[in-house]
Amino acid sequence: MDTVRLKWNGGRRFVATDEEGHGIVMDAPPPTGEGTGVRPIEAALYALGGCTGIDVIGILGKQRQVVRDFEIVVTGEQREEQPRRYERIDIEYVVTGVDIKPAMLERAIHLSEERYCSVRALIDPGVELTSSYRIVESE
């Protein structure tokens, strides 16, 4: 069982920590808050990117793909009405490596997003989620 604690830190700011002491600061943007931390809705994008990233890099390693750098760009588009949940999320995987095979990268992304990523499983099926990738050849 996972447990996180959130401690109010004045205004609209909260400090969240897990059982190991890792933490993040969350706050609302001005004028509601001071903008001194991640907005909670953005934390969902961090979680999604981190979850799929952990899966994809692990699968690429098992496939013996030589990865030198890996970046994930997650963009969310919120709806205007409340609750202002994401109605569209785009994930771009940018993999720098030596002779990365597109089919293997596509398979790793598919496995993560459809089978392994628990954060992806939490996202409402009505949210449009698109994925793309770029491979950058490294020396």
DRENPA-3360 file (N, C-alpha, C; in nm, 2 decimals, always signed):
BEGIN
1 = MDTVRLKW = +0.08/-0.12/+0.00/+0.00/+0.00/+0.00/+0.09/+0.12/+0.00 ~ +0.06/+0.22/-0.09/+0.14/+0.34/-0.09/+0.06/+0.45/-0.02 ~ +0.14/+0.53/+0.06/+0.08/+0.64/+0.13/+0.16/+0.77/+0.11 ~ +0.09/+0.88/+0.08/+0.16/+1.01/+0.07/+0.09/+1.10/+0.17 ~ +0.16/+1.20/+0.22/+0.10/+1.29/+0.31/+0.12/+1.43/+0.25 ~ +0.01/+1.51/+0.27/+0.02/+1.65/+0.22/+0.00/+1.74/+0.34 ~ +0.09/+1.83/+0.35/+0.09/+1.93/+0.47/+0.07/+2.07/+0.41 ~ -0.03/+2.13/+0.46/-0.06/+2.27/+0.42/+0.05/+2.36/+0.46;
9 = NGGRRFVA = +0.10/+2.45/+0.37/+0.21/+2.53/+0.40/+0.17/+2.68/+0.38 ~ +0.05/+2.71/+0.40/+0.00/+2.85/+0.39/-0.05/+2.88/+0.25 ~ -0.14/+2.98/+0.24/-0.20/+3.01/+0.12/-0.27/+2.89/+0.06 ~ -0.23/+2.86/-0.07/-0.29/+2.74/-0.14/-0.18/+2.64/-0.16 ~ -0.07/+2.65/-0.09/+0.05/+2.56/-0.11/+0.04/+2.44/-0.01 ~ +0.08/+2.33/-0.07/+0.09/+2.20/+0.01/+0.23/+2.14/-0.03 ~ +0.29/+2.08/+0.08/+0.41/+2.00/+0.05/+0.37/+1.85/+0.07 ~ +0.39/+1.77/-0.04/+0.35/+1.63/-0.04/+0.48/+1.55/-0.02;
17 = TDEEGHGI = +0.48/+1.45/+0.07/+0.59/+1.36/+0.08/+0.54/+1.22/+0.09 ~ +0.63/+1.13/+0.04/+0.59/+0.98/+0.05/+0.66/+0.92/+0.17 ~ +0.65/+0.79/+0.19/+0.70/+0.73/+0.31/+0.85/+0.73/+0.31 ~ +0.92/+0.75/+0.20/+1.07/+0.76/+0.20/+1.12/+0.90/+0.21 ~ +1.03/+1.00/+0.22/+1.07/+1.13/+0.24/+1.09/+1.21/+0.11 ~ +1.06/+1.15/-0.01/+1.06/+1.22/-0.13/+0.94/+1.32/-0.14 ~ +0.96/+1.44/-0.20/+0.85/+1.53/-0.19/+0.84/+1.62/-0.31 ~ +0.73/+1.69/-0.32/+0.70/+1.79/-0.41/+0.62/+1.90/-0.35;
25 = VMDAPPPT = +0.63/+2.02/-0.40/+0.55/+2.13/-0.35/+0.44/+2.16/-0.46 ~ +0.32/+2.17/-0.41/+0.21/+2.20/-0.51/+0.15/+2.33/-0.46 ~ +0.11/+2.41/-0.56/+0.05/+2.54/-0.53/-0.04/+2.58/-0.65 ~ -0.13/+2.67/-0.63/-0.21/+2.73/-0.74/-0.14/+2.84/-0.80 ~ -0.16/+2.87/-0.93/-0.10/+2.99/-0.99/-0.16/+3.12/-0.94 ~ -0.09/+3.23/-0.95/-0.15/+3.36/-0.92/-0.27/+3.38/-1.01 ~ -0.37/+3.45/-0.96/-0.38/+3.52/-0.84/-0.43/+3.43/-0.72 ~ -0.48/+3.31/-0.75/-0.53/+3.22/-0.65/-0.43/+3.18/-0.55;
33 = GEGTGVRP = -0.31/+3.14/-0.60/-0.20/+3.10/-0.51/-0.08/+3.19/-0.54 ~ +0.04/+3.14/-0.50/+0.16/+3.22/-0.53/+0.24/+3.16/-0.64 ~ +0.20/+3.04/-0.69/+0.27/+2.98/-0.80/+0.41/+2.93/-0.76 ~ +0.43/+2.89/-0.64/+0.56/+2.84/-0.59/+0.58/+2.69/-0.60 ~ +0.49/+2.63/-0.67/+0.50/+2.48/-0.68/+0.43/+2.43/-0.81 ~ +0.43/+2.31/-0.83/+0.36/+2.24/-0.93/+0.21/+2.25/-0.91 ~ +0.13/+2.28/-1.01/-0.01/+2.27/-1.00/-0.05/+2.12/-0.99 ~ -0.14/+2.08/-0.91/-0.18/+1.94/-0.89/-0.21/+1.87/-1.02;
41 = IEAALYAL = -0.28/+1.94/-1.11/-0.32/+1.88/-1.24/-0.19/+1.85/-1.32 ~ -0.09/+1.94/-1.31/+0.04/+1.91/-1.38/+0.11/+1.79/-1.32 ~ +0.09/+1.77/-1.19/+0.15/+1.65/-1.13/+0.10/+1.52/-1.20 ~ -0.02/+1.52/-1.25/-0.07/+1.40/-1.32/+0.01/+1.38/-1.45 ~ +0.05/+1.49/-1.51/+0.14/+1.48/-1.63/+0.28/+1.42/-1.60 ~ +0.33/+1.48/-1.49/+0.46/+1.42/-1.44/+0.45/+1.27/-1.41 ~ +0.34/+1.23/-1.35/+0.33/+1.09/-1.31/+0.31/+1.01/-1.43 ~ +0.23/+1.05/-1.53/+0.22/+0.98/-1.66/+0.35/+0.96/-1.73;
49 = GGCTGIDV = +0.42/+1.07/-1.75/+0.55/+1.07/-1.81/+0.65/+0.98/-1.74 ~ +0.66/+0.99/-1.61/+0.75/+0.91/-1.53/+0.72/+0.76/-1.54 ~ +0.59/+0.73/-1.53/+0.55/+0.59/-1.54/+0.58/+0.53/-1.67 ~ +0.54/+0.59/-1.78/+0.57/+0.54/-1.91/+0.72/+0.54/-1.94 ~ +0.79/+0.64/-1.89/+0.93/+0.65/-1.91/+1.01/+0.53/-1.85 ~ +0.97/+0.50/-1.73/+1.03/+0.39/-1.65/+1.01/+0.26/-1.73 ~ +0.89/+0.24/-1.78/+0.86/+0.12/-1.85/+0.93/+0.11/-1.99 ~ +0.93/+0.22/-2.06/+0.99/+0.22/-2.20/+1.14/+0.20/-2.19;
57 = IGILGKQR = +1.21/+0.27/-2.09/+1.35/+0.26/-2.08/+1.39/+0.12/-2.04 ~ +1.31/+0.06/-1.96/+1.33/-0.08/-1.91/+1.32/-0.18/-2.03 ~ +1.21/-0.16/-2.11/+1.18/-0.25/-2.22/+1.29/-0.23/-2.32 ~ +1.33/-0.11/-2.35/+1.44/-0.09/-2.45/+1.57/-0.16/-2.41 ~ +1.60/-0.15/-2.28/+1.72/-0.22/-2.22/+1.71/-0.37/-2.25 ~ +1.59/-0.43/-2.22/+1.58/-0.57/-2.24/+1.59/-0.61/-2.39 ~ +1.55/-0.51/-2.48/+1.56/-0.53/-2.62/+1.71/-0.51/-2.67 ~ +1.80/-0.47/-2.58/+1.94/-0.44/-2.61/+1.95/-0.32/-2.70;
65 = QVVRDFEI = +1.86/-0.23/-2.69/+1.87/-0.10/-2.77/+1.97/-0.01/-2.69 ~ +2.06/+0.06/-2.76/+2.16/+0.14/-2.70/+2.11/+0.28/-2.69 ~ +2.06/+0.32/-2.57/+2.00/+0.45/-2.55/+2.10/+0.54/-2.48 ~ +2.13/+0.66/-2.54/+2.22/+0.75/-2.48/+2.15/+0.86/-2.40 ~ +2.03/+0.90/-2.44/+1.95/+1.00/-2.38/+1.80/+0.97/-2.41 ~ +1.72/+1.02/-2.32/+1.58/+0.99/-2.33/+1.50/+1.10/-2.27 ~ +1.41/+1.16/-2.35/+1.33/+1.27/-2.30/+1.18/+1.25/-2.33 ~ +1.09/+1.28/-2.24/+0.95/+1.27/-2.27/+0.89/+1.40/-2.25;
73 = VVTGEQRE = +0.81/+1.44/-2.35/+0.74/+1.57/-2.34/+0.59/+1.54/-2.33 ~ +0.52/+1.57/-2.22/+0.38/+1.54/-2.20/+0.31/+1.68/-2.20 ~ +0.21/+1.69/-2.29/+0.13/+1.81/-2.30/-0.02/+1.78/-2.27 ~ -0.08/+1.85/-2.18/-0.22/+1.83/-2.16/-0.30/+1.95/-2.19 ~ -0.42/+1.92/-2.25/-0.51/+2.03/-2.28/-0.64/+2.01/-2.19 ~ -0.66/+2.11/-2.11/-0.77/+2.11/-2.02/-0.90/+2.16/-2.08 ~ -1.01/+2.11/-2.04/-1.14/+2.17/-2.08/-1.17/+2.29/-2.01 ~ -1.26/+2.37/-2.06/-1.29/+2.50/-1.99/-1.38/+2.49/-1.87;
81 = EQPRRYER = -1.47/+2.40/-1.88/-1.57/+2.38/-1.77/-1.51/+2.30/-1.65 ~ -1.57/+2.32/-1.54/-1.53/+2.24/-1.42/-1.59/+2.10/-1.42 ~ -1.52/+2.00/-1.38/-1.38/+2.01/-1.33/-1.29/+2.02/-1.46 ~ -1.19/+2.10/-1.45/-1.10/+2.13/-1.56/-1.00/+2.01/-1.58 ~ -1.06/+1.90/-1.60/-0.97/+1.78/-1.63/-0.91/+1.79/-1.77 ~ -0.81/+1.71/-1.79/-0.75/+1.70/-1.93/-0.85/+1.63/-2.02 ~ -0.87/+1.69/-2.14/-0.95/+1.62/-2.24/-0.86/+1.56/-2.35 ~ -0.74/+1.61/-2.35/-0.64/+1.56/-2.45/-0.50/+1.56/-2.38;
89 = IDIEYVVT = -0.43/+1.45/-2.40/-0.29/+1.44/-2.36/-0.21/+1.39/-2.47 ~ -0.10/+1.46/-2.50/+0.00/+1.41/-2.60/+0.13/+1.38/-2.54 ~ +0.18/+1.27/-2.57/+0.31/+1.22/-2.52/+0.41/+1.21/-2.64 ~ +0.52/+1.28/-2.63/+0.63/+1.26/-2.73/+0.75/+1.20/-2.66 ~ +0.80/+1.09/-2.71/+0.92/+1.02/-2.66/+1.03/+1.06/-2.76 ~ +1.14/+1.11/-2.70/+1.25/+1.15/-2.78/+1.37/+1.06/-2.73 ~ +1.41/+0.97/-2.82/+1.51/+0.87/-2.78/+1.64/+0.90/-2.86 ~ +1.75/+0.92/-2.80/+1.88/+0.94/-2.86/+1.95/+0.81/-2.84;
97 = GVDIKPAM = +2.01/+0.75/-2.94/+2.08/+0.63/-2.92/+2.15/+0.58/-3.05 ~ +2.20/+0.46/-3.05/+2.28/+0.41/-3.16/+2.19/+0.30/-3.22 ~ +2.15/+0.33/-3.35/+2.07/+0.23/-3.43/+1.95/+0.18/-3.36 ~ +1.87/+0.28/-3.30/+1.75/+0.24/-3.23/+1.65/+0.19/-3.34 ~ +1.59/+0.08/-3.32/+1.49/+0.02/-3.41/+1.35/+0.08/-3.38 ~ +1.29/+0.15/-3.48/+1.16/+0.21/-3.46/+1.06/+0.10/-3.42 ~ +1.06/-0.01/-3.47/+0.96/-0.12/-3.43/+0.97/-0.15/-3.29 ~ +1.09/-0.16/-3.24/+1.12/-0.20/-3.10/+1.07/-0.08/-3.01;
105 = LERAIHLS = +1.10/+0.04/-3.05/+1.05/+0.16/-2.97/+0.90/+0.16/-2.97 ~ +0.84/+0.14/-3.08/+0.69/+0.14/-3.09/+0.63/+0.03/-3.00 ~ +0.69/-0.08/-3.00/+0.64/-0.19/-2.91/+0.66/-0.16/-2.76 ~ +0.77/-0.10/-2.73/+0.79/-0.06/-2.59/+0.69/+0.05/-2.54 ~ +0.66/+0.14/-2.63/+0.56/+0.25/-2.60/+0.42/+0.18/-2.58 ~ +0.39/+0.10/-2.68/+0.26/+0.03/-2.67/+0.24/-0.06/-2.55 ~ +0.34/-0.13/-2.51/+0.34/-0.22/-2.39/+0.32/-0.13/-2.27 ~ +0.39/-0.02/-2.26/+0.38/+0.06/-2.14/+0.24/+0.12/-2.13;
113 = EERYCSVR = +0.20/+0.18/-2.24/+0.07/+0.26/-2.24/-0.05/+0.16/-2.23 ~ -0.04/+0.05/-2.28/-0.16/-0.04/-2.28/-0.16/-0.15/-2.18 ~ -0.04/-0.18/-2.12/-0.04/-0.29/-2.03/+0.03/-0.26/-1.89 ~ +0.14/-0.19/-1.89/+0.22/-0.18/-1.77/+0.20/-0.05/-1.69 ~ +0.17/+0.06/-1.75/+0.17/+0.19/-1.68/+0.04/+0.21/-1.60 ~ +0.06/+0.20/-1.47/-0.06/+0.21/-1.38/-0.12/+0.35/-1.38 ~ -0.04/+0.45/-1.41/-0.09/+0.59/-1.41/-0.18/+0.60/-1.54 ~ -0.14/+0.54/-1.65/-0.22/+0.55/-1.77/-0.36/+0.48/-1.74;
121 = ALIDPGVE = -0.35/+0.37/-1.66/-0.48/+0.30/-1.63/-0.57/+0.39/-1.55 ~ -0.52/+0.48/-1.48/-0.61/+0.57/-1.40/-0.68/+0.68/-1.48 ~ -0.63/+0.70/-1.60/-0.69/+0.81/-1.68/-0.81/+0.77/-1.75 ~ -0.91/+0.85/-1.74/-1.05/+0.82/-1.79/-1.03/+0.78/-1.94 ~ -1.10/+0.67/-1.98/-1.09/+0.63/-2.12/-1.14/+0.74/-2.22 ~ -1.22/+0.84/-2.17/-1.27/+0.94/-2.26/-1.17/+1.05/-2.29 ~ -1.05/+1.04/-2.22/-0.94/+1.14/-2.25/-0.87/+1.09/-2.37 ~ -0.86/+1.18/-2.47/-0.79/+1.15/-2.59/-0.64/+1.15/-2.56;
129 = LTSSYRIV = -0.57/+1.03/-2.58/-0.43/+1.02/-2.56/-0.36/+0.99/-2.69 ~ -0.26/+1.07/-2.73/-0.18/+1.04/-2.85/-0.04/+1.03/-2.81 ~ +0.03/+0.94/-2.88/+0.18/+0.92/-2.86/+0.25/+0.94/-2.99 ~ +0.37/+0.99/-2.98/+0.46/+1.00/-3.10/+0.60/+0.98/-3.05 ~ +0.69/+0.96/-3.14/+0.83/+0.95/-3.10/+0.92/+1.01/-3.21 ~ +1.04/+1.04/-3.16/+1.15/+1.08/-3.25/+1.27/+1.00/-3.21 ~ +1.34/+0.96/-3.30/+1.47/+0.89/-3.28/+1.58/+0.98/-3.33 ~ +1.68/+1.01/-3.24/+1.79/+1.09/-3.27/+1.91/+1.00/-3.27;
137 = ESE = +1.98/+0.99/-3.38/+2.10/+0.90/-3.39/+2.22/+0.96/-3.32 ~ +2.28/+0.88/-3.24/+2.40/+0.92/-3.16/+2.52/+0.85/-3.21 ~ +2.64/+0.91/-3.18/+2.76/+0.85/-3.23/+2.80/+0.74/-3.13;
% end
